[in-house]
Amino acid sequence: METSVSLVAEIPDSLHKELQEFLDTQTDWDFDQLLTAAISLFLWQNSQKVQRINLTQTGNSKFKLCANRQGFS
C-alpha cells in the first residue's frame, strides 16, 4: 500500500494560472494528479540522463509507471 505525503510549495503566479487553466479544460484531472504526473515524469526523464542520480531499476520503473498512468510516455 502506498502512502501519501503532503507538500507545500510556492510557485510563480503565472505558473499557477497556467495550471488552473489546464485543469479547467481537463475535467478528468485534478491538481494532485497533475503534480504527481509532473514530478514522476521529471524524475523518470532525469534518472535516465543524469548518472549521479543513482536510482535502482525498480525506482526508475516506478517513476515511468506513474508517469504513464497519468498519460505521459
CHARMM-style PDB file with segment names, atoms N, HN, CA, C and O in Angstrom:
ATOM      1  N   MET     1       0.839  -1.180   0.000  1.00  0.00      PROA
ATOM      2  CA  MET     1       0.000   0.000   0.000  1.00  0.00      PROA
ATOM      3  C   MET     1       0.885   1.245   0.000  1.00  0.00      PROA
ATOM      4  O   MET     1       1.803   1.363   0.811  1.00  0.00      PROA
ATOM      5  N   GLU     2       0.606   2.153  -0.900  1.00  0.00      PROA
ATOM      6  HN  GLU     2      -0.140   2.057  -1.559  1.00  0.00      PROA
ATOM      7  CA  GLU     2       1.374   3.385  -0.973  1.00  0.00      PROA
ATOM      8  C   GLU     2       0.792   4.413  -0.025  1.00  0.00      PROA
ATOM      9  O   GLU     2      -0.422   4.501   0.155  1.00  0.00      PROA
ATOM     10  N   THR     3       1.672   5.180   0.574  1.00  0.00      PROA
ATOM     11  HN  THR     3       2.658   5.108   0.429  1.00  0.00      PROA
ATOM     12  CA  THR     3       1.231   6.271   1.435  1.00  0.00      PROA
ATOM     13  C   THR     3       1.391   7.581   0.691  1.00  0.00      PROA
ATOM     14  O   THR     3       2.141   7.662  -0.282  1.00  0.00      PROA
ATOM     15  N   SER     4       0.702   8.585   1.136  1.00  0.00      PROA
ATOM     16  HN  SER     4       0.093   8.519   1.926  1.00  0.00      PROA
ATOM     17  CA  SER     4       0.791   9.910   0.526  1.00  0.00      PROA
ATOM     18  C   SER     4       1.532  10.853   1.458  1.00  0.00      PROA
ATOM     19  O   SER     4       1.500  10.700   2.679  1.00  0.00      PROA
ATOM     20  N   VAL     5       2.191  11.818   0.867  1.00  0.00      PROA
ATOM     21  HN  VAL     5       2.217  11.942  -0.125  1.00  0.00      PROA
ATOM     22  CA  VAL     5       2.915  12.837   1.607  1.00  0.00      PROA
ATOM     23  C   VAL     5       2.401  14.186   1.137  1.00  0.00      PROA
ATOM     24  O   VAL     5       2.279  14.418  -0.066  1.00  0.00      PROA
ATOM     25  N   SER     6       2.103  15.067   2.059  1.00  0.00      PROA
ATOM     26  HN  SER     6       2.202  14.879   3.037  1.00  0.00      PROA
ATOM     27  CA  SER     6       1.645  16.404   1.698  1.00  0.00      PROA
ATOM     28  C   SER     6       2.842  17.304   1.420  1.00  0.00      PROA
ATOM     29  O   SER     6       3.852  17.242   2.120  1.00  0.00      PROA
ATOM     30  N   LEU     7       2.720  18.139   0.395  1.00  0.00      PROA
ATOM     31  HN  LEU     7       1.899  18.190  -0.173  1.00  0.00      PROA
ATOM     32  CA  LEU     7       3.766  19.084   0.035  1.00  0.00      PROA
ATOM     33  C   LEU     7       3.208  20.495   0.067  1.00  0.00      PROA
ATOM     34  O   LEU     7       2.050  20.736  -0.273  1.00  0.00      PROA
ATOM     35  N   VAL     8       4.049  21.406   0.478  1.00  0.00      PROA
ATOM     36  HN  VAL     8       4.990  21.210   0.754  1.00  0.00      PROA
ATOM     37  CA  VAL     8       3.715  22.822   0.412  1.00  0.00      PROA
ATOM     38  C   VAL     8       4.825  23.490  -0.382  1.00  0.00      PROA
ATOM     39  O   VAL     8       6.001  23.364  -0.041  1.00  0.00      PROA
ATOM     40  N   ALA     9       4.454  24.198  -1.438  1.00  0.00      PROA
ATOM     41  HN  ALA     9       3.499  24.300  -1.715  1.00  0.00      PROA
ATOM     42  CA  ALA     9       5.461  24.855  -2.276  1.00  0.00      PROA
ATOM     43  C   ALA     9       4.917  26.166  -2.797  1.00  0.00      PROA
ATOM     44  O   ALA     9       3.725  26.307  -3.069  1.00  0.00      PROA
ATOM     45  N   GLU    10       5.815  27.116  -2.927  1.00  0.00      PROA
ATOM     46  HN  GLU    10       6.783  27.002  -2.706  1.00  0.00      PROA
ATOM     47  CA  GLU    10       5.454  28.381  -3.547  1.00  0.00      PROA
ATOM     48  C   GLU    10       5.848  28.302  -5.011  1.00  0.00      PROA
ATOM     49  O   GLU    10       6.973  27.930  -5.346  1.00  0.00      PROA
ATOM     50  N   ILE    11       4.908  28.658  -5.878  1.00  0.00      PROA
ATOM     51  HN  ILE    11       3.995  28.960  -5.606  1.00  0.00      PROA
ATOM     52  CA  ILE    11       5.179  28.666  -7.310  1.00  0.00      PROA
ATOM     53  C   ILE    11       4.802  30.043  -7.848  1.00  0.00      PROA
ATOM     54  O   ILE    11       3.983  30.741  -7.249  1.00  0.00      PROA
ATOM     55  N   PRO    12       5.392  30.435  -8.969  1.00  0.00      PROA
ATOM     56  CA  PRO    12       5.042  31.730  -9.560  1.00  0.00      PROA
ATOM     57  C   PRO    12       3.552  31.794  -9.900  1.00  0.00      PROA
ATOM     58  O   PRO    12       2.941  30.792 -10.271  1.00  0.00      PROA
ATOM     59  N   ASP    13       2.995  32.968  -9.770  1.00  0.00      PROA
ATOM     60  HN  ASP    13       3.491  33.782  -9.469  1.00  0.00      PROA
ATOM     61  CA  ASP    13       1.577  33.165 -10.067  1.00  0.00      PROA
ATOM     62  C   ASP    13       1.253  32.777 -11.503  1.00  0.00      PROA
ATOM     63  O   ASP    13       0.195  32.205 -11.765  1.00  0.00      PROA
ATOM     64  N   SER    14       2.145  33.080 -12.430  1.00  0.00      PROA
ATOM     65  HN  SER    14       3.005  33.545 -12.218  1.00  0.00      PROA
ATOM     66  CA  SER    14       1.896  32.743 -13.842  1.00  0.00      PROA
ATOM     67  C   SER    14       1.795  31.228 -14.039  1.00  0.00      PROA
ATOM     68  O   SER    14       0.971  30.763 -14.826  1.00  0.00      PROA
ATOM     69  N   LEU    15       2.620  30.460 -13.337  1.00  0.00      PROA
ATOM     70  HN  LEU    15       3.290  30.838 -12.698  1.00  0.00      PROA
ATOM     71  CA  LEU    15       2.538  29.004 -13.429  1.00  0.00      PROA
ATOM     72  C   LEU    15       1.236  28.499 -12.833  1.00  0.00      PROA
ATOM     73  O   LEU    15       0.601  27.599 -13.384  1.00  0.00      PROA
ATOM     74  N   HSD    16       0.840  29.077 -11.710  1.00  0.00      PROA
ATOM     75  HN  HSD    16       1.356  29.808 -11.263  1.00  0.00      PROA
ATOM     76  CA  HSD    16      -0.424  28.684 -11.080  1.00  0.00      PROA
ATOM     77  C   HSD    16      -1.606  28.943 -12.022  1.00  0.00      PROA
ATOM     78  O   HSD    16      -2.516  28.121 -12.132  1.00  0.00      PROA
ATOM     79  N   LYS    17      -1.579  30.080 -12.688  1.00  0.00      PROA
ATOM     80  HN  LYS    17      -0.840  30.747 -12.599  1.00  0.00      PROA
ATOM     81  CA  LYS    17      -2.661  30.401 -13.633  1.00  0.00      PROA
ATOM     82  C   LYS    17      -2.706  29.405 -14.786  1.00  0.00      PROA
ATOM     83  O   LYS    17      -3.784  28.972 -15.193  1.00  0.00      PROA
ATOM     84  N   GLU    18      -1.538  29.042 -15.314  1.00  0.00      PROA
ATOM     85  HN  GLU    18      -0.662  29.394 -14.984  1.00  0.00      PROA
ATOM     86  CA  GLU    18      -1.480  28.057 -16.405  1.00  0.00      PROA
ATOM     87  C   GLU    18      -1.986  26.694 -15.944  1.00  0.00      PROA
ATOM     88  O   GLU    18      -2.725  26.024 -16.664  1.00  0.00      PROA
ATOM     89  N   LEU    19      -1.584  26.290 -14.743  1.00  0.00      PROA
ATOM     90  HN  LEU    19      -0.983  26.835 -14.158  1.00  0.00      PROA
ATOM     91  CA  LEU    19      -2.069  25.026 -14.199  1.00  0.00      PROA
ATOM     92  C   LEU    19      -3.586  25.047 -14.052  1.00  0.00      PROA
ATOM     93  O   LEU    19      -4.265  24.082 -14.404  1.00  0.00      PROA
ATOM     94  N   GLN    20      -4.106  26.137 -13.537  1.00  0.00      PROA
ATOM     95  HN  GLN    20      -3.555  26.920 -13.250  1.00  0.00      PROA
ATOM     96  CA  GLN    20      -5.543  26.248 -13.331  1.00  0.00      PROA
ATOM     97  C   GLN    20      -6.298  26.235 -14.655  1.00  0.00      PROA
ATOM     98  O   GLN    20      -7.357  25.616 -14.761  1.00  0.00      PROA
ATOM     99  N   GLU    21      -5.756  26.918 -15.670  1.00  0.00      PROA
ATOM    100  HN  GLU    21      -4.895  27.420 -15.584  1.00  0.00      PROA
ATOM    101  CA  GLU    21      -6.391  26.908 -16.986  1.00  0.00      PROA
ATOM    102  C   GLU    21      -6.411  25.494 -17.566  1.00  0.00      PROA
ATOM    103  O   GLU    21      -7.409  25.075 -18.153  1.00  0.00      PROA
ATOM    104  N   PHE    22      -5.315  24.765 -17.403  1.00  0.00      PROA
ATOM    105  HN  PHE    22      -4.505  25.105 -16.927  1.00  0.00      PROA
ATOM    106  CA  PHE    22      -5.268  23.384 -17.877  1.00  0.00      PROA
ATOM    107  C   PHE    22      -6.328  22.554 -17.168  1.00  0.00      PROA
ATOM    108  O   PHE    22      -7.074  21.817 -17.814  1.00  0.00      PROA
ATOM    109  N   LEU    23      -6.401  22.668 -15.853  1.00  0.00      PROA
ATOM    110  HN  LEU    23      -5.796  23.267 -15.329  1.00  0.00      PROA
ATOM    111  CA  LEU    23      -7.357  21.880 -15.077  1.00  0.00      PROA
ATOM    112  C   LEU    23      -8.805  22.248 -15.396  1.00  0.00      PROA
ATOM    113  O   LEU    23      -9.696  21.400 -15.334  1.00  0.00      PROA
ATOM    114  N   ASP    24      -9.031  23.502 -15.735  1.00  0.00      PROA
ATOM    115  HN  ASP    24      -8.308  24.191 -15.785  1.00  0.00      PROA
ATOM    116  CA  ASP    24     -10.389  23.931 -16.107  1.00  0.00      PROA
ATOM    117  C   ASP    24     -10.859  23.266 -17.397  1.00  0.00      PROA
ATOM    118  O   ASP    24     -12.058  23.061 -17.589  1.00  0.00      PROA
ATOM    119  N   THR    25      -9.924  22.929 -18.278  1.00  0.00      PROA
ATOM    120  HN  THR    25      -8.950  23.095 -18.121  1.00  0.00      PROA
ATOM    121  CA  THR    25     -10.304  22.313 -19.554  1.00  0.00      PROA
ATOM    122  C   THR    25     -10.202  20.798 -19.523  1.00  0.00      PROA
ATOM    123  O   THR    25     -10.745  20.130 -20.402  1.00  0.00      PROA
ATOM    124  N   GLN    26      -9.528  20.249 -18.543  1.00  0.00      PROA
ATOM    125  HN  GLN    26      -9.086  20.792 -17.829  1.00  0.00      PROA
ATOM    126  CA  GLN    26      -9.347  18.797 -18.431  1.00  0.00      PROA
ATOM    127  C   GLN    26     -10.068  18.301 -17.180  1.00  0.00      PROA
ATOM    128  O   GLN    26      -9.465  18.151 -16.117  1.00  0.00      PROA
ATOM    129  N   THR    27     -11.344  18.054 -17.324  1.00  0.00      PROA
ATOM    130  HN  THR    27     -11.834  18.175 -18.188  1.00  0.00      PROA
ATOM    131  CA  THR    27     -12.163  17.736 -16.149  1.00  0.00      PROA
ATOM    132  C   THR    27     -11.837  16.390 -15.520  1.00  0.00      PROA
ATOM    133  O   THR    27     -12.241  16.132 -14.386  1.00  0.00      PROA
ATOM    134  N   ASP    28     -11.115  15.527 -16.229  1.00  0.00      PROA
ATOM    135  HN  ASP    28     -10.787  15.737 -17.150  1.00  0.00      PROA
ATOM    136  CA  ASP    28     -10.756  14.233 -15.649  1.00  0.00      PROA
ATOM    137  C   ASP    28      -9.443  14.293 -14.854  1.00  0.00      PROA
ATOM    138  O   ASP    28      -8.993  13.275 -14.327  1.00  0.00      PROA
ATOM    139  N   TRP    29      -8.838  15.464 -14.768  1.00  0.00      PROA
ATOM    140  HN  TRP    29      -9.203  16.291 -15.197  1.00  0.00      PROA
ATOM    141  CA  TRP    29      -7.614  15.672 -13.999  1.00  0.00      PROA
ATOM    142  C   TRP    29      -7.932  16.502 -12.761  1.00  0.00      PROA
ATOM    143  O   TRP    29      -8.868  17.301 -12.759  1.00  0.00      PROA
ATOM    144  N   ASP    30      -7.136  16.300 -11.701  1.00  0.00      PROA
ATOM    145  HN  ASP    30      -6.376  15.651 -11.702  1.00  0.00      PROA
ATOM    146  CA  ASP    30      -7.187  17.210 -10.558  1.00  0.00      PROA
ATOM    147  C   ASP    30      -5.763  17.654 -10.242  1.00  0.00      PROA
ATOM    148  O   ASP    30      -4.805  17.136 -10.818  1.00  0.00      PROA
ATOM    149  N   PHE    31      -5.626  18.594  -9.347  1.00  0.00      PROA
ATOM    150  HN  PHE    31      -6.403  19.014  -8.879  1.00  0.00      PROA
ATOM    151  CA  PHE    31      -4.322  19.193  -9.056  1.00  0.00      PROA
ATOM    152  C   PHE    31      -3.330  18.155  -8.549  1.00  0.00      PROA
ATOM    153  O   PHE    31      -2.161  18.173  -8.937  1.00  0.00      PROA
ATOM    154  N   ASP    32      -3.783  17.251  -7.687  1.00  0.00      PROA
ATOM    155  HN  ASP    32      -4.732  17.236  -7.372  1.00  0.00      PROA
ATOM    156  CA  ASP    32      -2.886  16.215  -7.156  1.00  0.00      PROA
ATOM    157  C   ASP    32      -2.377  15.299  -8.264  1.00  0.00      PROA
ATOM    158  O   ASP    32      -1.195  14.958  -8.289  1.00  0.00      PROA
ATOM    159  N   GLN    33      -3.249  14.900  -9.174  1.00  0.00      PROA
ATOM    160  HN  GLN    33      -4.210  15.177  -9.154  1.00  0.00      PROA
ATOM    161  CA  GLN    33      -2.831  14.047 -10.293  1.00  0.00      PROA
ATOM    162  C   GLN    33      -1.817  14.765 -11.177  1.00  0.00      PROA
ATOM    163  O   GLN    33      -0.833  14.173 -11.622  1.00  0.00      PROA
ATOM    164  N   LEU    34      -2.070  16.043 -11.424  1.00  0.00      PROA
ATOM    165  HN  LEU    34      -2.869  16.524 -11.062  1.00  0.00      PROA
ATOM    166  CA  LEU    34      -1.184  16.825 -12.279  1.00  0.00      PROA
ATOM    167  C   LEU    34       0.216  16.925 -11.676  1.00  0.00      PROA
ATOM    168  O   LEU    34       1.207  16.712 -12.373  1.00  0.00      PROA
ATOM    169  N   LEU    35       0.302  17.245 -10.394  1.00  0.00      PROA
ATOM    170  HN  LEU    35      -0.503  17.418  -9.827  1.00  0.00      PROA
ATOM    171  CA  LEU    35       1.608  17.352  -9.751  1.00  0.00      PROA
ATOM    172  C   LEU    35       2.304  16.003  -9.657  1.00  0.00      PROA
ATOM    173  O   LEU    35       3.516  15.917  -9.857  1.00  0.00      PROA
ATOM    174  N   THR    36       1.557  14.956  -9.356  1.00  0.00      PROA
ATOM    175  HN  THR    36       0.573  15.026  -9.193  1.00  0.00      PROA
ATOM    176  CA  THR    36       2.144  13.616  -9.295  1.00  0.00      PROA
ATOM    177  C   THR    36       2.720  13.224 -10.650  1.00  0.00      PROA
ATOM    178  O   THR    36       3.829  12.697 -10.732  1.00  0.00      PROA
ATOM    179  N   ALA    37       1.968  13.483 -11.703  1.00  0.00      PROA
ATOM    180  HN  ALA    37       1.067  13.911 -11.637  1.00  0.00      PROA
ATOM    181  CA  ALA    37       2.441  13.154 -13.046  1.00  0.00      PROA
ATOM    182  C   ALA    37       3.671  13.975 -13.418  1.00  0.00      PROA
ATOM    183  O   ALA    37       4.635  13.443 -13.969  1.00  0.00      PROA
ATOM    184  N   ALA    38       3.637  15.256 -13.121  1.00  0.00      PROA
ATOM    185  HN  ALA    38       2.855  15.688 -12.673  1.00  0.00      PROA
ATOM    186  CA  ALA    38       4.756  16.129 -13.479  1.00  0.00      PROA
ATOM    187  C   ALA    38       6.034  15.738 -12.739  1.00  0.00      PROA
ATOM    188  O   ALA    38       7.104  15.672 -13.344  1.00  0.00      PROA
ATOM    189  N   ILE    39       5.932  15.484 -11.457  1.00  0.00      PROA
ATOM    190  HN  ILE    39       5.063  15.537 -10.965  1.00  0.00      PROA
ATOM    191  CA  ILE    39       7.111  15.090 -10.677  1.00  0.00      PROA
ATOM    192  C   ILE    39       7.613  13.722 -11.122  1.00  0.00      PROA
ATOM    193  O   ILE    39       8.820  13.522 -11.253  1.00  0.00      PROA
ATOM    194  N   SER    40       6.713  12.788 -11.355  1.00  0.00      PROA
ATOM    195  HN  SER    40       5.732  12.950 -11.249  1.00  0.00      PROA
ATOM    196  CA  SER    40       7.109  11.452 -11.808  1.00  0.00      PROA
ATOM    197  C   SER    40       7.807  11.509 -13.161  1.00  0.00      PROA
ATOM    198  O   SER    40       8.838  10.868 -13.363  1.00  0.00      PROA
ATOM    199  N   LEU    41       7.245  12.274 -14.077  1.00  0.00      PROA
ATOM    200  HN  LEU    41       6.407  12.795 -13.912  1.00  0.00      PROA
ATOM    201  CA  LEU    41       7.846  12.393 -15.401  1.00  0.00      PROA
ATOM    202  C   LEU    41       9.227  13.047 -15.302  1.00  0.00      PROA
ATOM    203  O   LEU    41      10.171  12.601 -15.954  1.00  0.00      PROA
ATOM    204  N   PHE    42       9.346  14.084 -14.503  1.00  0.00      PROA
ATOM    205  HN  PHE    42       8.579  14.446 -13.973  1.00  0.00      PROA
ATOM    206  CA  PHE    42      10.630  14.750 -14.306  1.00  0.00      PROA
ATOM    207  C   PHE    42      11.673  13.779 -13.754  1.00  0.00      PROA
ATOM    208  O   PHE    42      12.789  13.710 -14.269  1.00  0.00      PROA
ATOM    209  N   LEU    43      11.320  13.040 -12.723  1.00  0.00      PROA
ATOM    210  HN  LEU    43      10.414  13.097 -12.305  1.00  0.00      PROA
ATOM    211  CA  LEU    43      12.260  12.098 -12.122  1.00  0.00      PROA
ATOM    212  C   LEU    43      12.623  10.974 -13.083  1.00  0.00      PROA
ATOM    213  O   LEU    43      13.786  10.576 -13.163  1.00  0.00      PROA
ATOM    214  N   TRP    44      11.642  10.464 -13.807  1.00  0.00      PROA
ATOM    215  HN  TRP    44      10.698  10.787 -13.742  1.00  0.00      PROA
ATOM    216  CA  TRP    44      11.899   9.391 -14.764  1.00  0.00      PROA
ATOM    217  C   TRP    44      12.843   9.866 -15.864  1.00  0.00      PROA
ATOM    218  O   TRP    44      13.823   9.188 -16.174  1.00  0.00      PROA
ATOM    219  N   GLN    45      12.554  11.030 -16.459  1.00  0.00      PROA
ATOM    220  HN  GLN    45      11.758  11.580 -16.207  1.00  0.00      PROA
ATOM    221  CA  GLN    45      13.391  11.546 -17.540  1.00  0.00      PROA
ATOM    222  C   GLN    45      14.807  11.839 -17.047  1.00  0.00      PROA
ATOM    223  O   GLN    45      15.781  11.509 -17.723  1.00  0.00      PROA
ATOM    224  N   ASN    46      14.922  12.449 -15.886  1.00  0.00      PROA
ATOM    225  HN  ASN    46      14.130  12.717 -15.336  1.00  0.00      PROA
ATOM    226  CA  ASN    46      16.232  12.838 -15.396  1.00  0.00      PROA
ATOM    227  C   ASN    46      17.022  11.673 -14.829  1.00  0.00      PROA
ATOM    228  O   ASN    46      18.252  11.723 -14.813  1.00  0.00      PROA
ATOM    229  N   SER    47      16.364  10.638 -14.370  1.00  0.00      PROA
ATOM    230  HN  SER    47      15.365  10.596 -14.383  1.00  0.00      PROA
ATOM    231  CA  SER    47      17.099   9.480 -13.875  1.00  0.00      PROA
ATOM    232  C   SER    47      17.756   8.736 -15.028  1.00  0.00      PROA
ATOM    233  O   SER    47      18.723   8.004 -14.818  1.00  0.00      PROA
ATOM    234  N   GLN    48      17.249   8.910 -16.233  1.00  0.00      PROA
ATOM    235  HN  GLN    48      16.464   9.505 -16.404  1.00  0.00      PROA
ATOM    236  CA  GLN    48      17.840   8.276 -17.410  1.00  0.00      PROA
ATOM    237  C   GLN    48      19.027   9.082 -17.933  1.00  0.00      PROA
ATOM    238  O   GLN    48      19.909   8.530 -18.590  1.00  0.00      PROA
ATOM    239  N   LYS    49      19.056  10.387 -17.644  1.00  0.00      PROA
ATOM    240  HN  LYS    49      18.340  10.836 -17.110  1.00  0.00      PROA
ATOM    241  CA  LYS    49      20.059  11.271 -18.234  1.00  0.00      PROA
ATOM    242  C   LYS    49      21.222  11.574 -17.288  1.00  0.00      PROA
ATOM    243  O   LYS    49      22.355  11.750 -17.737  1.00  0.00      PROA
ATOM    244  N   VAL    50      20.956  11.636 -16.005  1.00  0.00      PROA
ATOM    245  HN  VAL    50      20.036  11.493 -15.639  1.00  0.00      PROA
ATOM    246  CA  VAL    50      21.971  12.091 -15.055  1.00  0.00      PROA
ATOM    247  C   VAL    50      22.542  10.891 -14.316  1.00  0.00      PROA
ATOM    248  O   VAL    50      21.831  10.214 -13.575  1.00  0.00      PROA
ATOM    249  N   GLN    51      23.817  10.633 -14.518  1.00  0.00      PROA
ATOM    250  HN  GLN    51      24.395  11.183 -15.120  1.00  0.00      PROA
ATOM    251  CA  GLN    51      24.444   9.472 -13.903  1.00  0.00      PROA
ATOM    252  C   GLN    51      24.600   9.619 -12.391  1.00  0.00      PROA
ATOM    253  O   GLN    51      24.605   8.612 -11.683  1.00  0.00      PROA
ATOM    254  N   ARG    52      24.724  10.828 -11.882  1.00  0.00      PROA
ATOM    255  HN  ARG    52      24.720  11.646 -12.458  1.00  0.00      PROA
ATOM    256  CA  ARG    52      24.957  10.983 -10.444  1.00  0.00      PROA
ATOM    257  C   ARG    52      23.714  10.682  -9.616  1.00  0.00      PROA
ATOM    258  O   ARG    52      23.816  10.506  -8.402  1.00  0.00      PROA
ATOM    259  N   ILE    53      22.538  10.620 -10.249  1.00  0.00      PROA
ATOM    260  HN  ILE    53      22.456  10.763 -11.236  1.00  0.00      PROA
ATOM    261  CA  ILE    53      21.342  10.174  -9.538  1.00  0.00      PROA
ATOM    262  C   ILE    53      21.353   8.662  -9.614  1.00  0.00      PROA
ATOM    263  O   ILE    53      21.084   8.091 -10.671  1.00  0.00      PROA
ATOM    264  N   ASN    54      21.659   8.015  -8.515  1.00  0.00      PROA
ATOM    265  HN  ASN    54      21.877   8.480  -7.657  1.00  0.00      PROA
ATOM    266  CA  ASN    54      21.841   6.571  -8.509  1.00  0.00      PROA
ATOM    267  C   ASN    54      20.536   5.883  -8.123  1.00  0.00      PROA
ATOM    268  O   ASN    54      20.355   5.482  -6.973  1.00  0.00      PROA
ATOM    269  N   LEU    55      19.633   5.748  -9.083  1.00  0.00      PROA
ATOM    270  HN  LEU    55      19.781   6.074 -10.018  1.00  0.00      PROA
ATOM    271  CA  LEU    55      18.361   5.087  -8.841  1.00  0.00      PROA
ATOM    272  C   LEU    55      18.460   3.639  -9.275  1.00  0.00      PROA
ATOM    273  O   LEU    55      19.131   3.320 -10.256  1.00  0.00      PROA
ATOM    274  N   THR    56      17.804   2.783  -8.557  1.00  0.00      PROA
ATOM    275  HN  THR    56      17.259   3.042  -7.760  1.00  0.00      PROA
ATOM    276  CA  THR    56      17.750   1.386  -8.973  1.00  0.00      PROA
ATOM    277  C   THR    56      16.792   1.279 -10.150  1.00  0.00      PROA
ATOM    278  O   THR    56      15.988   2.180 -10.387  1.00  0.00      PROA
ATOM    279  N   GLN    57      16.877   0.200 -10.871  1.00  0.00      PROA
ATOM    280  HN  GLN    57      17.531  -0.533 -10.679  1.00  0.00      PROA
ATOM    281  CA  GLN    57      15.958  -0.019 -11.997  1.00  0.00      PROA
ATOM    282  C   GLN    57      14.522  -0.039 -11.500  1.00  0.00      PROA
ATOM    283  O   GLN    57      13.619   0.430 -12.192  1.00  0.00      PROA
ATOM    284  N   THR    58      14.305  -0.576 -10.307  1.00  0.00      PROA
ATOM    285  HN  THR    58      15.040  -0.956  -9.745  1.00  0.00      PROA
ATOM    286  CA  THR    58      12.953  -0.611  -9.745  1.00  0.00      PROA
ATOM    287  C   THR    58      12.425   0.806  -9.537  1.00  0.00      PROA
ATOM    288  O   THR    58      11.279   1.099  -9.876  1.00  0.00      PROA
ATOM    289  N   GLY    59      13.258   1.685  -8.980  1.00  0.00      PROA
ATOM    290  HN  GLY    59      14.189   1.446  -8.704  1.00  0.00      PROA
ATOM    291  CA  GLY    59      12.846   3.073  -8.766  1.00  0.00      PROA
ATOM    292  C   GLY    59      12.533   3.762 -10.073  1.00  0.00      PROA
ATOM    293  O   GLY    59      11.530   4.467 -10.182  1.00  0.00      PROA
ATOM    294  N   ASN    60      13.390   3.565 -11.073  1.00  0.00      PROA
ATOM    295  HN  ASN    60      14.205   2.993 -10.984  1.00  0.00      PROA
ATOM    296  CA  ASN    60      13.181   4.159 -12.384  1.00  0.00      PROA
ATOM    297  C   ASN    60      11.869   3.664 -12.976  1.00  0.00      PROA
ATOM    298  O   ASN    60      11.112   4.448 -13.548  1.00  0.00      PROA
ATOM    299  N   SER    61      11.592   2.375 -12.844  1.00  0.00      PROA
ATOM    300  HN  SER    61      12.207   1.738 -12.379  1.00  0.00      PROA
ATOM    301  CA  SER    61      10.356   1.804 -13.375  1.00  0.00      PROA
ATOM    302  C   SER    61       9.135   2.381 -12.686  1.00  0.00      PROA
ATOM    303  O   SER    61       8.107   2.600 -13.327  1.00  0.00      PROA
ATOM    304  N   LYS    62       9.236   2.631 -11.385  1.00  0.00      PROA
ATOM    305  HN  LYS    62      10.071   2.453 -10.865  1.00  0.00      PROA
ATOM    306  CA  LYS    62       8.096   3.214 -10.661  1.00  0.00      PROA
ATOM    307  C   LYS    62       7.781   4.607 -11.173  1.00  0.00      PROA
ATOM    308  O   LYS    62       6.610   4.953 -11.336  1.00  0.00      PROA
ATOM    309  N   PHE    63       8.819   5.428 -11.433  1.00  0.00      PROA
ATOM    310  HN  PHE    63       9.769   5.147 -11.300  1.00  0.00      PROA
ATOM    311  CA  PHE    63       8.586   6.769 -11.967  1.00  0.00      PROA
ATOM    312  C   PHE    63       7.923   6.687 -13.328  1.00  0.00      PROA
ATOM    313  O   PHE    63       6.982   7.427 -13.616  1.00  0.00      PROA
ATOM    314  N   LYS    64       8.429   5.763 -14.183  1.00  0.00      PROA
ATOM    315  HN  LYS    64       9.194   5.162 -13.949  1.00  0.00      PROA
ATOM    316  CA  LYS    64       7.874   5.614 -15.524  1.00  0.00      PROA
ATOM    317  C   LYS    64       6.426   5.135 -15.447  1.00  0.00      PROA
ATOM    318  O   LYS    64       5.565   5.644 -16.164  1.00  0.00      PROA
ATOM    319  N   LEU    65       6.156   4.161 -14.585  1.00  0.00      PROA
ATOM    320  HN  LEU    65       6.855   3.747 -14.002  1.00  0.00      PROA
ATOM    321  CA  LEU    65       4.801   3.632 -14.440  1.00  0.00      PROA
ATOM    322  C   LEU    65       3.845   4.729 -14.001  1.00  0.00      PROA
ATOM    323  O   LEU    65       2.744   4.846 -14.538  1.00  0.00      PROA
ATOM    324  N   CYS    66       4.258   5.530 -13.033  1.00  0.00      PROA
ATOM    325  HN  CYS    66       5.153   5.434 -12.597  1.00  0.00      PROA
ATOM    326  CA  CYS    66       3.395   6.611 -12.544  1.00  0.00      PROA
ATOM    327  C   CYS    66       3.160   7.641 -13.644  1.00  0.00      PROA
ATOM    328  O   CYS    66       2.036   8.108 -13.829  1.00  0.00      PROA
ATOM    329  N   ALA    67       4.215   7.997 -14.372  1.00  0.00      PROA
ATOM    330  HN  ALA    67       5.128   7.618 -14.222  1.00  0.00      PROA
ATOM    331  CA  ALA    67       4.064   8.957 -15.472  1.00  0.00      PROA
ATOM    332  C   ALA    67       3.131   8.395 -16.534  1.00  0.00      PROA
ATOM    333  O   ALA    67       2.283   9.119 -17.057  1.00  0.00      PROA
ATOM    334  N   ASN    68       3.273   7.124 -16.858  1.00  0.00      PROA
ATOM    335  HN  ASN    68       3.962   6.536 -16.433  1.00  0.00      PROA
ATOM    336  CA  ASN    68       2.417   6.504 -17.870  1.00  0.00      PROA
ATOM    337  C   ASN    68       0.969   6.440 -17.418  1.00  0.00      PROA
ATOM    338  O   ASN    68       0.059   6.646 -18.222  1.00  0.00      PROA
ATOM    339  N   ARG    69       0.744   6.156 -16.143  1.00  0.00      PROA
ATOM    340  HN  ARG    69       1.482   5.989 -15.490  1.00  0.00      PROA
ATOM    341  CA  ARG    69      -0.622   6.122 -15.610  1.00  0.00      PROA
ATOM    342  C   ARG    69      -1.297   7.473 -15.750  1.00  0.00      PROA
ATOM    343  O   ARG    69      -2.513   7.556 -15.918  1.00  0.00      PROA
ATOM    344  N   GLN    70      -0.490   8.547 -15.679  1.00  0.00      PROA
ATOM    345  HN  GLN    70       0.498   8.480 -15.543  1.00  0.00      PROA
ATOM    346  CA  GLN    70      -1.056   9.886 -15.738  1.00  0.00      PROA
ATOM    347  C   GLN    70      -1.152  10.402 -17.178  1.00  0.00      PROA
ATOM    348  O   GLN    70      -1.527  11.553 -17.401  1.00  0.00      PROA
ATOM    349  N   GLY    71      -0.813   9.548 -18.158  1.00  0.00      PROA
ATOM    350  HN  GLY    71      -0.508   8.612 -17.977  1.00  0.00      PROA
ATOM    351  CA  GLY    71      -0.996   9.932 -19.553  1.00  0.00      PROA
ATOM    352  C   GLY    71       0.260  10.414 -20.248  1.00  0.00      PROA
ATOM    353  O   GLY    71       0.191  10.907 -21.374  1.00  0.00      PROA
ATOM    354  N   PHE    72       1.432  10.279 -19.587  1.00  0.00      PROA
ATOM    355  HN  PHE    72       1.488   9.879 -18.672  1.00  0.00      PROA
ATOM    356  CA  PHE    72       2.691  10.659 -20.222  1.00  0.00      PROA
ATOM    357  C   PHE    72       3.420   9.401 -20.644  1.00  0.00      PROA
ATOM    358  O   PHE    72       3.223   8.335 -20.061  1.00  0.00      PROA
ATOM    359  N   SER    73       4.260   9.522 -21.654  1.00  0.00      PROA
ATOM    360  HN  SER    73       4.421  10.388 -22.128  1.00  0.00      PROA
ATOM    361  CA  SER    73       5.076   8.379 -22.061  1.00  0.00      PROA
ATOM    362  C   SER    73       6.473   8.826 -22.353  1.00  0.00      PROA
ATOM    363  OT1 SER    73       7.320   8.009 -22.713  1.00  0.00      PROA
TER     364      SER     73
END
